[in-house]
Amino acid sequence: MLRLLTMICALSALAACGGSRGYNPSGNYGGGVILFATGPINSACLQTGRKQASRARCGCIQAVADRELSSAQQRRGVSVFKDPHKLQQARQSDRSSDNAFWSAWKAYGQTAEALCSAT
């Protein structure tokens, strides 16, 4: 009887540990997970001086950038924070590298908006 009670307690303790509810292996994040990272996008975001540029929001968009953008795209993206017109120039450019950057940045922006708007 004591052995059975011990096993039930052990199983209850393991069940209580649970798993991560916010992470989905497909890459989707749900409630309960707070995205945060530091890096060049985070720094540029914080330096903009915009009232929406909180430490939490900028850290979140850096975490999304780490997932969605290459390090070269992130470095180029820092210039977008300093001069948003550069993004417009890339969008209207005929150069394939500018078109690739625009496409990646647009997708990144949509993902960051979806995942970080509540921060």
Secondary structure, DSSP 8 states (H G I E B T S, - for coil): -HHHHHHHHHHHHHHHH---SSB-TTS-B-TT------SHHHHHHHHT--TT--HHHHHHHHHHHHHHS-HHHHHHHHHHHH-THHHHHHHH---HHHHHHHHHHHHHHHHHHHHHTT-
